[in-house]
Amino acid sequence: MRPEIAVLDIQGQYRVYTEFYRAQTAERTIVLVNGSLATTASFAQTVRSLHPHFNVVLYDQPYAGKSKPHNRHERLLSKETEAHILLELVEHFRADHVMSFSWGGACTLLALAHQPQRVNKAIISSFSPVINGPMRDYLERGSQYLSACDRPRVGNLVNDTIGKHLPSLFKRFNYRHVSSLDSHEYAQMHFHIHQVLDHDLQRALTGARNIDIPVLFINGERDEYTTVEDARQFARHVDRSAFSVIRDAGHFLDMEHKAACEDTRSAMLGFLQPARTPRQRYGYEAGQQALAG
């Protein structure tokens, strides 16, 4: 399964590395949005779950992964800028769906608030509208280590907190990746953390009231950083919301063990393809209002 690779120009300001996994029989296309410090590599399992049911698009933010060599990194990117990049990619690939992981949910909600005409369903995974105690501690320590460019501590922090339920092999990969990032990537993540701590989430939630498509929120039962209970508060902001709980899973869901991978895949396909895989089989729950479409 080889992707079609392209580096796209975004309004003459950014160059974005993309991977397009084309499926000959697929009628719809989904764009996947990375979390903080992540690259296209983090979605390897998700691609296997969604392809060939869908054409799948992966991309790296201008400051990260394989987009890095194509950009100058002269300024930090806000979540609003990342949202506009996502909207450009939706148009370029004529995408029907979007799916985000972790802090990628912030820019995805901002993008969906613009009501892009092409997008008719979205999945937000491992994200919450609440900065609870464990998440605040994680962000505050992360801010300290990132500002000091303390690579070993940043790597260990991720594995000891949101990555605590990952298999040891994935933890080693995580540590190598996170502890070897460029200083501008640390500066970018430090900037995002302070956006979040300065109530940037509230701006995203205010905009989320404009979202008029069905949105599925997926969270791990054991995730204490973006908890199931906190995620359910999205029902007050997104009218056509639904929720799925992945049993015995933490923050990284399908990367943690086989059963979590299968349950995550079932939740995604049950939501995106309800006519083919009835909702009752996958057990995701409707929000405060009925989910249609």
C-alpha positions in Angstrom: 0.0 0.0 0.0 2.1 2.9 -1.3 0.7 6.5 -1.0 0.8 9.1 -3.6 3.2 11.8 -2.2 3.0 15.5 -2.9 4.2 18.7 -1.3 1.4 21.3 -1.6 1.6 25.0 -1.6 -0.8 26.6 0.8 -1.7 30.1 -0.2 2.0 30.9 -1.0 2.9 30.8 2.7 3.4 27.2 3.6 4.5 23.9 2.0 2.8 20.8 3.3 3.9 17.2 2.8 0.9 14.9 2.1 0.4 11.2 1.6 -2.7 10.1 -0.3 -3.7 6.4 0.0 -6.0 5.9 -2.9 -8.5 3.0 -2.8 -9.9 2.0 -6.2 -13.4 1.1 -4.9 -13.7 3.9 -2.3 -16.3 6.6 -2.9 -15.2 8.9 0.0 -12.1 10.5 1.3 -11.0 11.2 4.8 -8.2 13.6 6.1 -6.4 12.6 9.3 -5.1 15.4 11.6 -2.0 14.7 13.8 -1.7 15.5 17.5 1.1 17.5 19.0 4.7 16.5 18.3 3.3 13.8 15.9 3.8 13.1 12.2 2.1 11.0 9.5 3.8 7.9 11.0 1.6 8.0 14.1 -1.5 7.1 11.9 -0.1 3.9 10.5 -2.6 1.7 12.3 -5.5 4.1 11.6 -4.7 4.0 7.8 -4.9 0.2 7.9 -8.3 0.4 9.6 -9.8 2.9 7.2 -8.3 1.8 3.9 -9.6 0.5 1.5 -13.0 1.6 2.8 -11.9 5.2 2.2 -9.2 7.2 0.4 -7.0 8.4 3.2 -5.0 11.6 3.4 -2.2 12.2 5.9 -0.1 15.3 6.2 2.5 17.0 8.4 2.2 20.5 9.7 4.6 22.9 8.1 6.9 22.8 11.2 6.9 19.0 11.5 7.9 15.7 9.9 8.5 15.8 6.2 7.1 19.2 5.8 10.0 20.7 7.8 12.6 20.9 5.0 10.2 22.9 2.8 9.5 25.7 5.2 11.5 28.5 6.8 10.0 28.4 10.4 10.1 32.2 10.7 6.9 32.4 12.8 4.9 30.2 15.1 1.5 28.8 13.8 -1.7 29.4 15.7 -4.4 26.8 15.9 -6.5 29.1 13.6 -3.7 28.9 11.0 -3.6 25.2 11.3 -7.4 25.2 10.8 -7.1 27.1 7.5 -4.4 24.7 6.3 -6.8 21.8 7.0 -9.6 23.6 5.1 -7.3 24.0 2.1 -6.4 20.3 2.2 -10.1 19.4 2.4 -10.7 21.4 -0.8 -7.7 20.0 -2.6 -8.5 16.4 -1.9 -12.3 16.9 -2.1 -12.6 15.2 1.3 -15.9 14.1 2.7 -14.7 13.4 6.3 -12.0 14.5 8.8 -10.6 12.7 11.8 -8.3 14.2 14.5 -6.2 12.7 17.3 -5.5 14.4 20.6 -4.6 18.1 20.3 -5.3 18.0 16.6 -8.9 18.2 17.7 -8.5 21.9 18.5 -7.7 23.0 14.9 -10.2 20.5 13.6 -13.1 22.0 15.6 -12.0 25.5 14.4 -12.0 24.3 10.8 -15.4 22.6 11.2 -16.9 25.8 12.6 -16.4 27.3 9.1 -18.9 24.8 7.9 -16.9 23.4 5.0 -19.4 22.3 2.4 -17.6 19.1 1.4 -17.3 17.6 4.9 -20.3 15.7 6.1 -19.0 13.8 9.1 -16.1 14.1 11.5 -14.4 12.1 14.2 -12.5 13.7 17.2 -10.5 11.2 19.1 -8.7 11.5 22.5 -9.8 15.1 23.0 -11.7 16.9 25.7 -13.1 20.5 26.3 -11.7 20.4 29.9 -8.2 20.9 31.2 -8.5 18.7 34.2 -5.8 18.2 36.9 -3.7 15.5 35.2 -3.8 17.3 31.9 -2.8 20.7 33.5 0.1 19.0 35.3 1.2 17.4 32.0 1.0 20.7 30.1 2.7 22.8 32.8 5.6 20.3 33.1 5.7 20.1 29.3 6.0 23.9 29.1 8.9 23.9 31.5 10.8 21.1 29.7 10.1 22.5 26.2 11.3 26.0 27.1 14.5 24.6 28.4 14.8 22.3 25.3 15.3 19.4 27.8 14.9 16.6 25.3 15.2 13.6 27.7 12.6 15.0 30.0 10.2 15.8 27.2 10.5 12.2 25.9 10.0 10.7 29.3 7.1 13.0 30.1 5.1 11.8 27.1 5.7 8.1 28.0 5.0 8.5 31.7 1.7 10.4 31.2 -0.5 10.2 28.1 1.6 7.3 26.8 1.6 5.2 30.0 -0.5 2.4 28.4 1.5 2.0 25.3 3.5 -1.2 24.7 7.2 -0.9 25.4 8.1 -1.0 21.7 5.9 2.1 21.0 7.3 3.8 24.1 10.8 3.4 22.7 9.7 4.8 19.4 8.0 7.7 21.1 11.0 8.5 23.1 13.4 8.5 20.1 11.0 10.7 18.1 10.0 13.2 20.8 13.6 13.6 22.2 15.1 14.3 18.8 12.9 17.0 17.5 14.3 20.4 16.4 14.2 23.4 18.7 11.7 25.2 16.5 9.3 22.2 17.0 9.7 22.6 20.8 9.0 26.3 20.5 5.9 25.6 18.5 4.6 23.1 21.0 5.4 25.5 23.9 3.4 28.2 22.0 0.4 25.8 21.6 0.5 24.8 25.3 0.2 28.5 26.3 -2.6 29.0 23.9 -4.4 26.2 25.6 -3.6 27.3 29.1 -4.8 30.8 28.2 -8.3 29.6 27.5 -7.8 29.0 23.8 -10.1 25.9 24.2 -13.0 28.2 25.0 -12.6 29.9 21.6 -12.7 26.6 19.9 -15.8 25.6 21.9 -17.6 28.9 21.0 -16.9 28.2 17.4 -18.0 24.6 17.8 -21.6 25.8 18.2 -21.6 26.5 14.4 -20.8 22.9 13.5 -23.8 21.4 11.7 -22.6 17.9 10.8 -22.5 14.7 12.9 -19.4 14.4 15.0 -18.2 11.3 16.9 -16.0 11.7 19.9 -13.9 8.7 20.8 -12.1 8.4 24.1 -10.3 5.6 26.0 -11.9 4.2 29.2 -8.5 4.5 31.0 -7.5 7.9 29.7 -7.2 10.2 32.7 -6.0 13.2 30.6 -9.0 13.5 28.1 -11.5 11.5 30.1 -14.8 10.0 28.8 -16.8 12.1 31.3 -15.1 15.3 30.2 -15.5 14.5 26.5 -19.3 14.2 27.0 -19.4 17.9 27.7 -19.1 18.3 23.9 -22.8 17.4 23.7 -23.6 20.9 25.0 -21.6 22.5 22.2 -22.0 20.2 19.2 -25.7 19.5 18.4 -25.2 16.4 16.4 -22.7 14.7 18.6 -22.2 11.0 19.5 -19.7 9.3 21.8 -17.8 6.1 21.8 -15.8 4.6 24.7 -12.9 2.2 23.9 -12.7 -0.3 26.7 -9.4 -0.9 28.6 -7.7 1.8 26.4 -5.8 5.0 27.4 -5.0 8.1 25.3 -3.5 6.3 22.3 -6.5 4.0 21.7 -5.7 1.8 18.7 -1.9 1.7 19.3 -2.2 0.2 22.8 -3.4 -3.4 22.2 -5.2 -5.5 19.7 -8.7 -5.4 21.2 -8.5 -1.6 21.5 -7.5 -1.5 17.8 -10.4 -3.6 16.7 -12.9 -1.6 18.9 -11.6 1.7 17.5 -11.9 0.5 14.0 -15.4 -0.7 14.6 -16.4 2.6 16.1 -15.0 4.5 13.2 -16.6 2.4 10.5 -19.9 2.1 12.4 -20.1 5.9 12.4 -18.8 6.6 8.9 -20.6 3.7 7.2 -23.9 3.2 9.2 -25.8 1.7 6.3 -23.2 -1.1 6.1 -22.3 -1.6 9.7 -25.3 -0.9 12.0 -24.7 1.3 15.0 -26.1 -1.3 17.5 -23.2 -3.6 16.7 -20.6 -1.1 17.7 -22.3 0.4 20.7 -21.5 4.1 20.4 -23.9 6.3 22.2 -26.0 9.2 20.8 -25.5 12.6 22.3 -28.2 14.8 23.8 -29.8 15.2 20.4 -30.5 12.5 17.8 -27.7 11.9 15.3 -28.8 11.9 11.7 -27.2 11.7 8.3 
